[in-house]
Amino acid sequence: MTLTQEASGSDLTMSTTPIVRVNRETCSYENLSQRFLHQTKDFGKQFAHIYAVRLSKMRGLIMRRVHQKWGKNTPVKTLAELQDDDRIKCVVIGTLFKHQELKPSILKEISEE
C-alpha cells in the first residue's frame, strides 16, 4: 500500500497500488575528461588582439559609411582624442569595453596572491 495526496487538497488517502521495484543495471565508469582541464592559468587567450585587428580592418568601411550618412566634414575621432571642453558633434570609432564582475582577470588574480 502507498500513501498518496490528492492534487486538489491536502487530504491523504491510502491506495492499494502495488509498488514496483526496478533493479538498475550497474556499469563501470572511467573519467577521461582530465585532459580537457586547464593545468595552468594561461591568460594568453585574451581577445584584445582580435578586437584591434577587427577595428583596423573595419575602419575604412566605417569611415565611408560616416561620410555617406553625415558628409565629409563630420569629424571622426577616437576615444583618446575626445576632450572635456570639445562640444562639437562628432563620430567616435573604437572598441567598447564592458566591465564584467565574474570575468577572469589577470590583474585581479595577481593582486589577490
C-alpha positions as CSV (number, residue, x, y, z in Angstrom):
1,M,0.0,0.0,0.0
2,T,1.1,3.6,-0.7
3,L,0.2,6.9,0.8
4,T,-0.9,9.5,-1.7
5,Q,-2.1,13.1,-1.6
6,E,-4.8,14.5,-3.8
7,A,-3.7,17.3,-6.2
8,S,-6.7,19.4,-5.3
9,G,-6.3,19.3,-1.5
10,S,-4.3,18.2,1.5
11,D,-6.3,15.0,2.2
12,L,-4.1,11.9,2.5
13,T,-5.6,8.7,1.2
14,M,-4.4,5.1,1.2
15,S,-4.0,3.3,-2.1
16,T,-3.6,-0.3,-2.8
17,T,-1.5,0.2,-5.9
18,P,1.5,-2.1,-5.6
19,I,5.0,-0.6,-5.6
20,V,7.1,-1.9,-8.5
21,R,10.8,-2.1,-7.7
22,V,13.1,-1.8,-10.7
23,N,16.7,-3.1,-10.5
24,R,19.1,-0.7,-12.1
25,E,22.0,-2.1,-14.0
26,T,25.4,-1.0,-13.0
27,C,28.4,-0.3,-15.2
28,S,32.0,0.8,-14.8
29,Y,32.9,4.4,-15.3
30,E,36.3,5.9,-16.1
31,N,36.7,9.7,-16.0
32,L,38.5,10.6,-19.3
33,S,38.0,14.4,-19.0
34,Q,41.2,15.2,-17.2
35,R,43.0,16.1,-20.5
36,F,40.4,18.9,-21.1
37,L,41.0,20.6,-17.8
38,H,43.3,23.7,-17.6
39,Q,46.5,22.8,-16.0
40,T,47.9,26.3,-15.6
41,K,46.4,29.8,-15.6
42,D,47.0,31.0,-19.1
43,F,45.9,34.5,-19.9
44,G,47.3,34.3,-23.5
45,K,43.8,33.5,-24.7
46,Q,42.6,37.1,-24.4
47,F,40.7,38.7,-27.2
48,A,42.2,42.2,-27.3
49,H,44.3,41.5,-30.4
50,I,41.2,40.2,-32.3
51,Y,39.3,43.4,-31.4
52,A,42.2,45.5,-32.6
53,V,42.6,43.7,-35.9
54,R,38.8,43.8,-36.5
55,L,38.7,47.5,-35.8
56,S,41.6,48.3,-38.1
57,K,40.1,46.2,-40.9
58,M,36.6,47.9,-40.4
59,R,37.9,51.4,-40.0
60,G,37.9,52.2,-43.8
61,L,34.3,50.8,-44.2
62,I,33.1,52.7,-41.2
63,M,34.7,56.0,-42.5
64,R,33.0,55.6,-45.9
65,R,29.6,55.0,-44.2
66,V,30.1,58.0,-41.9
67,H,30.8,60.2,-44.9
68,Q,27.8,58.8,-46.8
69,K,25.4,59.5,-43.9
70,W,26.7,62.7,-42.4
71,G,29.1,64.2,-45.1
72,K,32.8,64.6,-45.5
73,N,33.0,67.5,-43.0
74,T,31.9,65.4,-40.0
75,P,34.8,64.9,-37.6
76,V,35.7,61.3,-36.7
77,K,37.7,60.8,-33.5
78,T,38.9,58.0,-31.3
79,L,38.1,57.9,-27.5
80,A,41.6,59.1,-26.8
81,E,41.1,62.2,-28.9
82,L,38.0,63.4,-27.1
83,Q,38.4,66.4,-24.8
84,D,36.1,67.6,-22.0
85,D,35.9,71.1,-23.5
86,D,35.2,69.7,-27.0
87,R,31.5,70.3,-27.5
88,I,31.2,69.7,-31.3
89,K,29.2,66.8,-32.7
90,C,31.5,64.0,-34.0
91,V,31.6,60.3,-34.7
92,V,33.6,58.1,-32.3
93,I,35.1,54.9,-33.7
94,G,36.6,52.4,-31.3
95,T,36.1,49.3,-29.2
96,L,33.9,49.4,-26.1
97,F,34.9,47.5,-23.0
98,K,32.2,46.1,-20.8
99,H,33.3,45.5,-17.2
100,Q,32.1,42.1,-16.0
101,E,32.5,41.2,-12.4
102,L,32.7,37.5,-12.9
103,K,35.0,37.6,-15.9
104,P,38.5,36.2,-15.1
105,S,41.1,39.0,-14.8
106,I,44.9,38.5,-14.6
107,L,45.2,41.8,-12.7
108,K,42.6,40.7,-10.1
109,E,44.3,37.3,-9.6
110,I,47.7,38.8,-9.2
111,S,46.5,41.3,-6.7
112,E,44.8,38.6,-4.7
113,E,48.0,36.5,-4.5
